[in-house]
């Protein structure tokens, strides 16, 4: 670890890395997120049911999850920069196939290909973050990187919806490809090799390396918490736009405003949550975020026709609660793996995130029913399942918090 990483400030190069990783995450997250607002357009255009749309969303997640765990055994055997460039190139090609897909089945296959490469990228990003930044700094670093989630709403989703309304649902994927090509070039030129982990002793057999990671007692609880946290977090997402349009009464022309305002507020909240996690304790911030999430989920999933200003307030508070859980949780979990198995740990963790996200989409699709009028019913049941997962993960994250050495706690 560099001397500057040990201090409580970031060097100029570290800020460059943070910015590049955030921009990369923007393109990856946008590729997944764009499917949700396109749902209101895709379902009638391709004449598919909610459960079929859930399959389209989950196809990426399941493919990503399987590829991530397949790559786990090799994740600590290569320069992380080279791995990132390889898998990001594959992701760009997969997204291009999505843009060219003429039918539902072609799109489904394209989402599988995109997930095969995109699923590994998140774990590489987390491994790089953990390699280059001390635990005391990871809250604010995670906070900045996670603003990519919000930026994909502020910039990506409104522009994507505009393109979709103007040129069809294929157009947003073209936009993602163009952005991703630029990011790939920036990574190639500006990021130094990240290979310090190659000098550490590790299991030479990749399959034994994967097995030792999966069976490590210290890691199992972190894996379980990650899976459940992601399962709850993605339950509402697949039908968010359809619920907003058909249940809350917000028309398609005003839908981008919902994502725009929510995203702008989330961009401001993310770094603040990260700094609060480093200053006041990552578990403390997580617990506050869990409480806010529970309250807002119960309100949101039981709303009927609602004025636009109130929809904006509810969405902003809901995403504030989500960010206040995700950012400190990632920072806490990053302290668990040993440096020699960090890549494998993050790959397995990423795999569980993707698989849990796919399971959440399928589960939501099985519960939610769309009436002939377009209204979604049983959305409140999905909310209750989410609340249950939140309560369980609070206990899990407390146990993980207790396993972090007191010397590195704020």
C-alpha positions in Angstrom: 0.0 0.0 0.0 1.3 3.4 -0.9 2.2 5.8 2.0 -0.5 8.2 0.9 -3.1 5.5 1.3 -2.1 5.1 4.9 -2.8 8.7 5.6 -6.3 10.2 5.8 -6.0 12.0 2.5 -6.0 10.9 -1.1 -3.2 11.6 -3.5 -3.7 13.1 -7.0 -3.3 9.7 -8.6 -5.7 8.1 -6.2 -8.3 10.7 -7.1 -7.7 9.9 -10.7 -8.3 6.2 -10.0 -11.5 7.0 -8.1 -12.8 9.1 -11.0 -12.0 6.4 -13.6 -13.6 3.7 -11.5 -16.7 5.8 -10.9 -17.0 6.5 -14.6 -16.5 2.8 -15.4 -19.2 1.9 -12.9 -21.5 4.5 -14.5 -21.4 2.6 -17.8 -21.8 -0.9 -16.2 -24.7 0.2 -13.9 -26.4 2.1 -16.7 -26.5 -1.0 -18.8 -28.4 -2.9 -16.1 -30.4 0.1 -14.9 -31.7 1.1 -18.3 -33.7 -2.1 -18.5 -36.1 -0.9 -15.7 -37.3 2.4 -17.3 -37.5 0.7 -20.7 -39.9 -1.8 -19.2 -42.9 0.3 -19.8 -41.8 0.5 -23.4 -40.4 -3.0 -23.9 -43.4 -5.0 -22.6 -45.9 -3.6 -25.1 -43.4 -3.3 -27.9 -42.3 -7.0 -27.7 -45.7 -8.2 -26.3 -44.2 -9.8 -23.2 -45.7 -10.4 -19.8 -44.2 -9.1 -16.5 -42.7 -12.5 -15.8 -41.0 -12.6 -19.2 -39.6 -9.1 -18.7 -38.3 -10.3 -15.3 -36.5 -13.0 -17.3 -34.9 -10.5 -19.6 -33.6 -8.5 -16.6 -32.5 -11.6 -14.7 -30.7 -13.2 -17.7 -27.9 -10.6 -17.4 -27.7 -11.1 -13.6 -27.6 -14.9 -13.7 -25.1 -15.0 -16.5 -23.0 -12.4 -14.6 -23.1 -14.4 -11.4 -22.0 -17.6 -13.0 -19.1 -16.0 -14.9 -17.9 -14.1 -11.8 -17.6 -17.3 -9.8 -16.0 -19.1 -12.7 -13.4 -16.4 -12.8 -12.8 -16.3 -9.1 -10.1 -19.0 -9.1 -8.0 -16.9 -11.6 -8.8 -13.5 -10.2 -5.6 -13.2 -8.1 -3.2 -14.6 -10.8 -3.2 -11.6 -13.2 -2.6 -7.8 -13.2 -6.0 -6.4 -12.3 -5.7 -3.7 -14.9 -5.3 -6.3 -17.7 -8.2 -8.3 -16.3 -10.3 -5.1 -16.3 -9.5 -4.2 -19.9 -10.3 -7.7 -21.1 -13.7 -8.1 -19.5 -14.7 -4.5 -20.2 -14.0 -5.1 -23.9 -16.3 -8.1 -23.8 -19.0 -6.1 -22.0 -18.8 -3.5 -24.8 -19.3 -6.1 -27.5 -22.2 -7.7 -25.6 -23.9 -4.3 -25.2 -23.5 -3.7 -29.0 -25.3 -7.0 -29.6 -28.2 -5.7 -27.4 -28.3 -2.6 -29.6 -28.6 -4.7 -32.7 -31.1 -7.2 -31.3 -34.2 -7.3 -33.5 -36.3 -9.7 -31.4 -37.0 -10.6 -27.8 -35.0 -13.9 -28.0 -32.1 -12.1 -29.6 -32.2 -9.5 -26.8 -32.3 -12.3 -24.2 -29.2 -13.9 -25.8 -27.4 -10.5 -25.9 -28.1 -9.9 -22.3 -26.5 -13.3 -21.4 -23.4 -12.4 -23.4 -23.2 -9.0 -21.8 -23.5 -10.5 -18.3 -20.8 -13.0 -18.9 -18.3 -10.1 -19.1 -20.0 -7.4 -17.1 -20.4 -9.7 -14.1 -16.6 -9.9 -13.4 -16.0 -6.2 -13.7 -17.6 -5.2 -10.4 -15.4 -7.6 -8.5 -12.3 -6.2 -10.2 -13.3 -2.7 -9.3 -13.8 -3.7 -5.6 -10.5 -5.5 -5.5 -8.7 -2.5 -7.0 -10.4 -0.2 -4.4 -9.3 -2.5 -1.6 -5.8 -2.8 -2.9 -5.2 0.9 -3.3 -7.1 2.5 -0.4 -6.9 1.9 3.4 -10.0 0.9 5.4 -10.2 4.4 6.9 -10.6 5.9 3.4 -12.9 3.3 1.8 -16.1 4.8 3.0 -15.5 8.0 1.1 -14.1 6.1 -1.9 -17.1 3.8 -2.0 -19.3 6.8 -1.7 -17.8 8.5 -4.8 -17.7 5.2 -6.8 -21.3 4.5 -5.9 -22.4 7.9 -7.2 -22.1 6.2 -10.5 -25.4 4.7 -9.6 -27.0 8.1 -9.2 -25.1 9.6 -12.2 -26.6 6.8 -14.4 -30.0 8.3 -13.4 -29.1 11.9 -13.7 -27.3 11.7 -17.0 -27.8 8.2 -18.4 -31.4 7.3 -17.8 -33.0 10.6 -18.9 -30.9 10.7 -22.0 -31.5 7.0 -22.6 -35.2 7.5 -22.3 -35.1 10.5 -24.6 -33.2 8.4 -27.2 -35.7 5.6 -26.7 -38.6 7.8 -27.2 -37.0 9.4 -30.3 -35.4 6.4 -32.0 -36.7 3.2 -30.3 -35.5 1.1 -27.3 -32.4 0.0 -29.1 -30.9 3.5 -29.0 -29.9 3.6 -25.3 -27.6 0.6 -25.8 -25.8 2.5 -28.6 -25.2 5.3 -26.2 -23.7 3.0 -23.6 -21.4 1.5 -26.2 -20.0 4.9 -27.2 -19.5 5.9 -23.5 -17.8 2.6 -22.7 -15.3 2.8 -25.5 -14.1 6.2 -24.2 -13.8 4.8 -20.6 -11.9 1.8 -21.9 -9.4 4.1 -23.6 -9.0 6.2 -20.4 -8.2 3.0 -18.4 -5.7 1.9 -20.9 -3.8 5.2 -20.9 -4.1 6.5 -17.4 -4.1 3.6 -14.9 -0.9 2.0 -13.8 -0.4 -1.8 -13.5 -2.1 -3.2 -10.3 0.0 -6.3 -9.6 1.3 -6.0 -6.0 -0.8 -9.0 -5.0 1.1 -11.2 -7.5 4.1 -11.2 -5.1 2.0 -12.7 -2.2 1.9 -16.4 -1.6 -1.3 -18.0 -2.8 -2.7 -21.4 -3.9 -1.3 -22.2 -7.3 -4.2 -24.3 -8.4 -7.1 -22.0 -9.3 -9.8 -24.5 -8.4 -8.3 -25.1 -4.9 -7.9 -21.3 -4.6 -11.7 -21.0 -5.3 -12.6 -23.8 -2.9 -10.5 -22.3 -0.1 -12.2 -19.0 -0.6 -15.7 -20.5 -0.6 -15.1 -22.6 2.5 -13.2 -20.0 4.6 -15.3 -19.5 7.7 -14.4 -15.8 7.9 -15.9 -15.3 4.4 -19.1 -17.2 4.6 -21.0 -14.7 6.7 -19.9 -11.8 4.4 -21.1 -13.8 1.4 -24.5 -14.5 2.9 -25.0 -10.8 4.0 -24.0 -9.6 0.5 -26.5 -12.0 -1.2 -29.4 -11.1 1.1 -28.6 -7.3 0.9 -28.7 -7.5 -2.9 -31.8 -9.6 -3.0 -33.7 -7.0 -1.1 -32.2 -4.1 -3.0 -33.3 -5.4 -6.4 -36.8 -6.5 -5.6 -38.4 -3.2 -6.5 -36.2 -2.2 -9.4 -37.5 -4.3 -12.4 -41.0 -2.8 -12.2 -40.1 0.7 -10.8 -41.0 2.5 -14.0 -44.1 0.5 -14.7 -45.3 1.1 -11.1 -44.6 4.8 -11.4 -46.5 5.1 -14.7 -49.4 2.7 -14.1 -50.0 3.0 -10.4 -48.7 6.4 -9.3 -50.1 8.1 -12.4 -46.9 9.7 -13.7 -47.0 9.8 -17.5 -44.0 8.7 -19.7 -43.2 12.4 -20.5 -42.6 13.1 -16.8 -40.9 9.8 -16.0 -37.4 11.2 -16.8 -37.9 14.0 -14.3 -38.4 11.4 -11.5 -35.1 9.7 -12.4 -33.3 13.1 -12.9 -34.3 14.6 -9.5 -33.7 11.4 -7.7 -30.3 11.0 -9.3 -29.2 14.6 -8.6 -30.0 14.2 -4.9 -28.3 10.8 -4.8 -25.1 12.2 -6.3 -25.0 14.7 -3.4 -25.9 12.0 -0.8 -23.4 9.3 -1.8 -20.1 11.1 -0.9 -21.7 12.4 2.3 -22.7 8.9 3.3 -19.2 7.7 2.6 -17.6 10.4 4.7 -20.1 9.8 7.5 -19.2 6.1 7.4 -15.5 6.9 7.9 -16.2 9.4 10.6 -19.0 7.9 12.7 -18.7 4.2 12.0 -19.8 2.1 9.0 -22.2 0.0 10.9 -23.9 3.0 12.6 -24.5 4.6 9.2 -25.8 1.2 7.9 -28.3 0.9 10.7 -29.6 4.4 10.1 -30.0 3.6 6.5 -31.8 0.4 7.2 -34.4 2.2 9.4 -35.0 4.9 6.7 -35.3 2.2 4.0 -37.9 0.3 6.0 -40.1 3.4 6.5 -39.9 4.5 2.9 -40.4 1.1 1.3 -43.7 0.7 3.3 -44.8 4.1 2.2 -43.7 3.7 -1.5 -45.2 0.3 -2.2 -48.6 1.2 -0.8 -49.0 4.5 -2.8 -51.8 5.0 -5.3 -52.2 7.8 -7.7 -49.8 10.5 -6.3 -48.8 14.0 -7.4 -45.4 14.3 -9.0 -43.8 16.4 -6.1 -44.7 13.7 -3.5 -43.4 11.0 -5.8 -40.1 12.9 -6.0 -39.8 13.2 -2.3 -40.5 9.5 -1.7 -38.0 8.4 -4.3 -35.3 10.7 -3.0 -35.7 9.4 0.6 -35.9 5.8 -0.5 -32.7 6.1 -2.5 -31.0 7.9 0.4 -31.8 4.9 2.6 -30.5 2.5 0.0 -27.2 4.4 -0.4 -26.9 4.6 3.4 -26.9 0.8 3.5 -24.9 -0.1 0.3 -21.9 2.2 0.8 -21.0 1.3 4.5 -21.8 -2.4 3.8 -19.3 -2.6 0.9 -16.7 -0.8 3.0 -17.2 -3.2 5.9 -17.1 -6.3 3.8 -13.9 -5.2 2.1 -12.1 -5.5 5.4 -12.8 -9.3 5.6 -10.6 -10.9 2.9 -6.8 -11.5 3.1 -4.8 -9.6 0.4 -3.7 -12.9 -1.2 -7.3 -14.0 -1.8 -8.9 -10.5 -2.3 -9.6 -11.0 -6.0 -11.3 -14.4 -5.5 -13.3 -13.1 -2.5 -14.6 -10.1 -4.5 -15.4 -12.3 -7.5 -17.5 -14.7 -5.4 -19.1 -11.7 -3.7 -19.9 -10.1 -7.0 -21.3 -13.5 -8.3 -23.6 -13.6 -5.3 -24.7 -10.0 -6.0 -25.6 -10.9 -9.6 -27.3 -14.1 -8.7 -29.3 -12.5 -5.9 -30.2 -9.6 -8.3 -31.5 -12.1 -10.9 -33.4 -14.1 -8.2 -35.0 -10.9 -7.0 -36.1 -10.0 -10.6 -37.7 -13.5 -11.0 -39.3 -13.4 -7.6 -40.8 -10.0 -8.2 -42.0 -11.1 -11.6 -43.8 -14.1 -10.0 -45.5 -11.9 -7.3 -46.4 -8.9 -9.3 -49.4 -9.2 -11.6 -50.4 -6.6 -14.3 -54.1 -6.0 -14.8 -55.7 -5.3 -18.1 -55.6 -1.6 -17.3 -51.8 -1.7 -16.8 -51.9 -1.4 -13.0 -49.6 -3.6 -11.0 -51.0 -5.4 -8.1 -49.3 -7.2 -5.1 -46.4 -4.7 -5.3 -46.9 -4.2 -1.5 -46.0 -7.8 -0.9 -42.7 -7.3 -2.6 -42.2 -4.4 -0.2 -42.8 -6.6 2.8 -40.2 -9.2 1.6 -37.7 -6.3 1.2 -38.3 -5.1 4.7 -37.7 -8.6 6.0 -34.4 -8.8 4.3 -33.4 -5.4 5.7 -34.0 -6.6 9.2 -32.0 -9.7 8.8 -29.1 -8.0 7.2 -28.8 -5.5 10.1 -27.9 -8.5 12.3 -25.5 -9.9 9.8 -23.7 -6.6 9.3 -23.3 -6.2 13.1 -21.5 -9.5 13.3 -19.3 -8.5 10.4 -18.6 -5.2 12.1 -17.5 -7.1 15.2 -15.0 -9.0 13.1 -13.2 -5.9 11.8 -10.2 -5.2 14.0 -10.8 -2.3 16.4 -7.5 -0.8 15.2 -9.0 0.2 11.8 -12.4 1.3 13.0 -13.1 5.0 13.0 
